[in-house]
Amino acid sequence: MIVESQDVHDVHATGERGDKALAGYEYVAKRPLGVVAVAESRGLSRDVVRGVANRLANSLDVCATRLAADGRLVPAAARVAAHIDRDGSLVNLALTLTPGAGPTANALLCFVSPFKLVRFPAADVDPEGRGIALEASWGVAAIASAPVAPAALVTPVAPAP
């Protein structure tokens, strides 16, 4: 069961915030063991963007909590970006993950898979005009050191076919 939480930092409305850690992000949803930040969104309403970030942050936190209880949680970070097709499905998915078997397994289970299940509202627009990029970090060390995916922790992965 995923419990709703609303520990968020909205930087979309003003575009400015005193916290340097949030600079450059449209929206940040922080949970005890995970953070999801919207790096970029195009052609989507604020409510849709917020809803996706919050659902993914809640899911990430539940998954990270379960992995931590099993001793399998590895602090790491990931980035996903995709265009959104006319029917609301994700296309042209691009991944950037922390290197290593543990971080990759955590990323695929707790962040990438839930992201791939997201359906956006259908719209009769060119998919190039709608898209989203999200960054996440999880695990106590990752959360303590940075509220979003630090570039030093991630390595690009070839786009899915």
C-alpha positions, 0 to 999 in steps of 0.5 A, spaced: 500 500 500 502 506 498 501 512 503 499 519 500 504 524 502 505 531 501 512 533 503 513 537 496 517 543 494 514 547 489 518 551 485 514 551 478 510 557 480 515 562 481 521 559 478 525 562 484 527 559 491 532 561 496 534 553 497 540 552 492 539 545 492 532 546 488 535 551 483 533 548 476 527 544 478 520 545 476 517 541 482 520 536 488 517 531 492 521 529 498 519 523 502 523 519 508 527 515 503 526 518 496 526 524 492 523 525 485 524 532 482 521 534 475 527 537 471 523 539 465 516 538 462 513 540 456 505 540 454 503 538 461 499 541 466 502 543 473 497 538 476 499 533 471 506 534 473 505 534 480 501 528 480 506 524 477 512 526 481 508 525 487 505 518 485 512 516 483 515 519 490 510 515 494 512 509 490 519 510 490 519 511 498 515 504 499 519 500 495 526 503 498 523 502 505 522 494 503 529 494 500 532 497 506 528 492 511 531 486 506 538 489 506 538 490 499 537 498 498 543 501 495 543 509 495 543 511 488 540 516 483 537 515 476 534 520 471 528 518 466 526 522 460 520 521 455 516 524 450 508 523 451 505 520 445 498 522 443 494 516 447 498 518 453 503 513 453 511 514 453 515 513 447 523 515 446 525 513 453 532 515 455 535 512 462 541 515 466 543 510 472 548 510 477 553 505 475 553 498 479 548 492 479 545 494 486 543 501 484 541 499 477 536 493 480 534 498 485 533 504 480 529 499 475 525 496 481 523 502 484 523 508 479 524 506 472 518 501 472 513 505 476 515 511 471 513 506 465 506 504 468 504 512 468 499 514 463 498 521 461 492 524 458 491 523 451 492 529 447 492 530 439 499 534 439 505 532 436 509 527 441 515 532 440 511 537 444 510 533 450 515 530 454 517 530 461 524 528 465 524 526 472 530 525 477 530 521 483 535 519 489 534 514 494 537 511 500 539 515 507 546 517 504 543 519 497 537 523 501 542 526 506 547 529 501 542 531 495 535 532 494 535 530 487 540 526 483 547 528 483 550 528 476 556 524 479 552 518 481 549 517 474 551 514 467 547 514 461 544 508 458 542 507 451 535 509 450 530 503 449 528 501 442 
